[in-house]
Amino acid sequence: MRWTDADTDAMAELLTAYCLDVRPGQQVLVRSTTLAAPLLRSLQRAILAREAWPLLRPSLPGVDADFYALARDAQLDGYPSIARAEVEQADAFLTIQAPENTRALAGVDPERLSRATRARAPLGELRLRKRWCGTLWPTQAGAQQAGMDLDAFGAFVRGALFLDRPDPAAAWRELGAFQAELIERLRDARQVRIEADGTDLLLDVRGRTWANSDGRRNMPSGEVFTGPHEASANGTIRFTVPSSPGGVDVERVELTFRDGEVVGARAARGQEYLDRTLATDAGARRLGELGIGTNFGITRPIGAILFDEKIGGTVHLALGRSYPETGGVNESAVHWDLICDLRDGGRLTADGVEIQVDGRFTGA
């Protein structure tokens, strides 16, 4: 089914009304590429209709790769003052993935990526204190990465965002209610165990807060997450869903933890990127997040972490920075979500009680 103007307008309405809750007078900073032009125009109309200020920042395909190829040391290790001013003054942020080439940064030295990430970490922390959301616009490159034609990929995105429902916002509120019940089951848990082929990992979550990700920050969403105690991870986990951070292919990552720290790290593909990421800073070798995917509208991985980490029947762990609202205190310029699929023989337990078996949630 071809993506229509009505789909675009429905997506813009969901993003501005439900996700960002745009209010009169607010300044909304929107970043994407020019490939998302139909959505950007629809968003401008929707934001203006809410009597707010749309600040559109479309970039040309290829400019990120150009930056990393040409930037001097001062440009990798810093940022322009106007970038901070924008973050300080904007009220809400929307980032739309719309790549022309999902592998545009594959040839970039991982160290240059890490340096820029470290330098811009303060801007990321400022954004996290405000209203923000990330989403994806279906492009030919995204469809190719997912192994679909563009129409099929558009239909997949529509289903993942619940735009195929009569009232998408109501569908997200319904999922939020389910996730609230799941959080009640996890609220007093002390220890979480993840078991699957090649995986047996224990995490201490006692006293930590579980967050309900119901689409207001990421679209699509569908997860509950917390910050495990930073020195608690013990065991090994095999991440069976490929990851492509910054367009770099990383597959079959296996991490071994001892007292919270990565002591062994292997990847069938992307070992250099994995090693450089772990060396970014001290916090990059510890976990900042444990997430449980609940979105069964996302039926398979498509190579975009934004979608893949939400797949119902998966769990993901993030190396690096914690989300403060969970009680996590790990600090890092890194936040890299890695996904373990539990839908074929996996098990998730809390204090020995089964929460999920073979990717399906058990009864309370």
Steps between C-alpha positions, in 0.01 A plus 500: 500500500647835395566765766247782453472869587244396762761272660749787507250736662401233754867448588555875543194525724616206713847653540387851586193425711571167670881473506611860552176657628592824326362810673445857373816706491741206523802467272518154344834402343457237226800324343500264203623477141336647195364153417241554774368815328133383491502435875690822575240707314217320677672554835537869430127524435419303814735703723370832361144379561597457866624862505860394553822569308628229260881515469575265212862387456510275189847385400627380164574129457872436532595800715565290811752285316660817361531643850681199640730487199595868512467615862817614677580413861328806646184419305494138615571586862258791534181651363389846386355732762184547294426128537489540877287812471243311293482217751470739792221705343293233325208350692472170314709292261400262222756292312386314189717229350472526120822363352602500138770245586482300823871416465618855440730495805622143462839615375557758772773432756309394816734717708380812320139401571585443866674836535203688358264303725702589809517867403126532445395311811411823689254593225338158528461541875329837449256352246409216734375750757236626257227350283650291222410227253671296230329336205560368148376594155490214245764548230629274225823445694309398812287263296807344342661450841180335623486274195169642374376710214402856592125437510541198728739694721252789523230256607739353760574847642127582501427189706788561741375854569138378531401732215295209367271524802182715502645713782881469522528706819239281671693188393816642659313577820373140503854367468607742773237348731632148430852617573385659826374157608833345402683760707284408800628142466859622485488784750624305803729262311852461631665287234427455130637203308523474121542150352530393137738318272844627599348725765477483876520842663401623846419865575414672828212748461392540863386851581527615141208662316337341196393747229201463270605583143161545337594692185540846646878498459562253222259429218460211467552392856380214711731412787547522872851573617713563805862555597656190657746552784827592338709230670241222483522341154651152514499242224490498121250625246488443125328772299339323207353804322753684280570865579606782270602797715606785276468273197766256623394134485545320832375142533490218755640701789575293810585675825619350826456703819664471837368722779343735247797547267555352155793259529452325166363636172473326166319581177469285190507827306599850613756403763696824451191712556410298810851538645516874430156555652594316819813718523306828467501562875473311829120487490491339155594162650201497734125481446271800506172333405301178499199517270219254424333532158119491484409616148365197316420725204873480423532143386865478398824699501551760228849621589384813683555489877207737553269223375692183579537563874120525533420161344260314725685197637845656520713660768773755450789626704669834447869547551576840647288784630208436733170684490490694829126442545570129555741566787797395288820696555729372225654787304632464147495666158376161373146362505493197270201267511573135420214256450449138607208314341319272746237372260668165437583336830567807712384575852480812715445463874477738794596348836442158344149583372450469125417831331553392142548158340577453129425868446151492653407663826370269767193567714530703817 
